[in-house]
Structure formats: C-alpha cells, structure tokens
Amino acid sequence: MKKLPPIRSPVQPARPEQQLLQWMREWTVDLALREEPEALSAEDRAVPEAEPPGLAPGQVRLLFPLSGGSRSRLCYLAVLQEVRPGYFLAAPFGRFSTPATPGEWRSPRTEPPLRIVCLWNARVMPGALLSQSWLVDELTDGEQAHARSVYEACKGRRPVPAELAAVVGPPLCHPLDPRHDYMDEERAWMDAVISSSLHGAQGHLTFPAVSHESLPLAAEPGKPYRTPGKKKGRKGRP
C-alpha cells in the first residue's frame, strides 16, 4: 500500500501560549536545580574601599552580596527614577530569559542576568541601600522609557503600549497558574534583600585596594613552580 503523506495541522499555538510554555520549561528546570545557599565565610567579609559612583536614574546596579537574598542570588537592579530626595524607584532583573507576566519586560540585552526587568516587583529604596552596589551598566533613554511605560501599566495608570506587547509576558488569569507561586517567591526574595540590607549584614564584603604597579604584567616571566621546602633535583636525574 502506498504510504500517505503526513497530515500537518494548520493550527499553531498563539504567541502568548508559546511564551508561557517557554517560561514553564525554565521554571521547571529552576525548581529541579535548586540547592541550599552556602554560608558566607568569615574570610570573605569586607567593604569596598573605593567610593562607588553616585546614584542616578538609568543605572544598572549589582547589590553587594551582604546577606539574605542578595547572597543566595545576585540582585541586579534597574534604577528607574528618584521619587524624592534620597529615595529611588528600582526594579529587579529576573532569573529567566522569558517574561512571565505583562509586568515583566524583555530588554534588548543579551547578557543572561540583564534580559528581563520585573517592573511589577519595583520598590522605592533609600539611596543608602542602593549605594551598597556596583555600577555595572546604564540603560539607554529608549530603554528607560520602555521600562517606565511597563511600570505605569503595572500600576493600572495606562495600558502597555502596542509596540511593547511582544516583549512583555502573557496575561495571568487562572488562580492555579504556577506563576502565582513564582511571584510570591520573587516578592519574598526582594523583601529579604531589602530587609537584610537595611538592618545590616553580619559582616561585609571587603575588596582591598591593590596598586596597579604591584601587579605582574601578562608578558612578564613568572617564577618557576616548586613545592615549598623541596630542593631542586640533581642534574641528569631521570
């Protein structure tokens, strides 16, 4: 009997469904790979000696891993605006490559920690907290405008602009959707990050200043490797 050609279904999943399936795959892998956070060694505790650049809207900052949530997982923050003197609105970056909800915006960046901005989880933070960080990047004016637009949509002040519909997550409708658990976890994580930073960590990370003159250049010959206390073998010895 002649083999019939396979029948291909013309029905393709809608874009939000495809996006949700992708996010679900990442969420499942994340749950499977979780481990207990390691304790911070006493030798690792310190404070940076160099003064960091001043805070400003548009900056991307990495909080010092002092304690709590910022030690179990790196916390990258997008500084959105200064809401009043000394206080800034900042949103954390997510840990997945796909936006989970309409409040998560996929930025044009390709670096894994800086792909998804969770505007729904944005917080007003004191500058004293945000200054405990490294400046790692800056958002362009266009990126800042997009982030603010998604944040405004999260607050119900205006809908997500049509040009951003393809770079935010699908709607959250079902009460048993696992994204509710995910959002609860993310809120608790940010609460832990802020609480531990405001109340002070048990010890601080220190990075001692090193003179550039004291560092060997890559082209300089290094000392021969030898185990301390052992003499060099005699010539001719096999």
Rosetta blueprint (number, residue, H / E / L):
1 M L
2 K L
3 K L
4 L L
5 P L
6 P L
7 I L
8 R L
9 S L
10 P L
11 V L
12 Q L
13 P L
14 A L
15 R H
16 P H
17 E H
18 Q H
19 Q H
20 L H
21 L H
22 Q H
23 W H
24 M H
25 R H
26 E H
27 W H
28 T H
29 V H
30 D H
31 L H
32 A H
33 L L
34 R L
35 E L
36 E L
37 P L
38 E L
39 A L
40 L L
41 S L
42 A H
43 E H
44 D H
45 R L
46 A L
47 V L
48 P E
49 E L
50 A L
51 E L
52 P L
53 P L
54 G L
55 L L
56 A L
57 P L
58 G L
59 Q E
60 V E
61 R E
62 L E
63 L E
64 F L
65 P L
66 L L
67 S L
68 G L
69 G H
70 S H
71 R H
72 S H
73 R L
74 L L
75 C L
76 Y E
77 L E
78 A E
79 V E
80 L E
81 Q E
82 E E
83 V E
84 R E
85 P L
86 G L
87 Y E
88 F E
89 L E
90 A E
91 A E
92 P E
93 F E
94 G L
95 R L
96 F L
97 S L
98 T L
99 P L
100 A L
101 T L
102 P L
103 G L
104 E E
105 W E
106 R E
107 S L
108 P L
109 R L
110 T L
111 E L
112 P H
113 P H
114 L H
115 R L
116 I E
117 V E
118 C E
119 L H
120 W H
121 N H
122 A L
123 R E
124 V E
125 M E
126 P E
127 G H
128 A H
129 L H
130 L H
131 S L
132 Q L
133 S E
134 W E
135 L E
136 V E
137 D E
138 E E
139 L L
140 T L
141 D H
142 G H
143 E H
144 Q H
145 A H
146 H H
147 A H
148 R H
149 S H
150 V H
151 Y H
152 E H
153 A H
154 C H
155 K L
156 G L
157 R L
158 R L
159 P L
160 V L
161 P L
162 A H
163 E H
164 L H
165 A H
166 A H
167 V H
168 V E
169 G L
170 P L
171 P L
172 L L
173 C L
174 H L
175 P L
176 L L
177 D L
178 P L
179 R H
180 H H
181 D H
182 Y H
183 M H
184 D H
185 E H
186 E H
187 R H
188 A H
189 W H
190 M H
191 D H
192 A H
193 V H
194 I H
195 S H
196 S H
197 S H
198 L H
199 H H
200 G L
201 A L
202 Q L
203 G L
204 H L
205 L L
206 T L
207 F E
208 P L
209 A L
210 V L
211 S L
212 H H
213 E H
214 S H
215 L L
216 P L
217 L L
218 A L
219 A L
220 E L
221 P L
222 G L
223 K L
224 P L
225 Y L
226 R L
227 T L
228 P L
229 G L
230 K L
231 K L
232 K L
233 G L
234 R L
235 K L
236 G L
237 R L
238 P L
